């Protein structure tokens, strides 16, 4: 469950969509080990313990032949954390609530917020595919989920479909 309120997020559908992303990214899906609903996960499966700052660990992913600094519930890269921390004037570090705020900003930038509020989740998933590699059509060479299981994750999180 996201740490920001429904009021700050823009409604319960938005909170459910944040849960959908965490499920899709594998950070809060009941399989990945986590002590804090995925907010403490580093790409590749290890955990971090301090929210003072992004963990900034560069992890080699041999299956993809790349290094990544993705971390947290929404697998935010360290360079994007730095950008959004400044842009959104976030204080308090890489906290769960601030991770939610960055994910929410990414959704806004994809122009998917109105779709989510209206329950047009397949459309919102399509619009957000450039931000999260696990969404269908992302094209990053990582595992991409099909829309149906994502819609099921959204519904389990309490989201309403149009």
Secondary structure, 3 states (H helix, E strand, C coil): CCCCCHHHHCCHHHHHHHHHHHHHHCCCCCCCCCCCCCCCEECCCCECCCCCCCCCCCEEECCCCEEECCECCCCECHHHHHHHHHHCCCCCCCCHHHHHHHHHHHHHHCCCHHHHHHCCHHHHHHHHCCCCCCCCCCCCCCCCCCHHHHHHHHHHCCCCCC
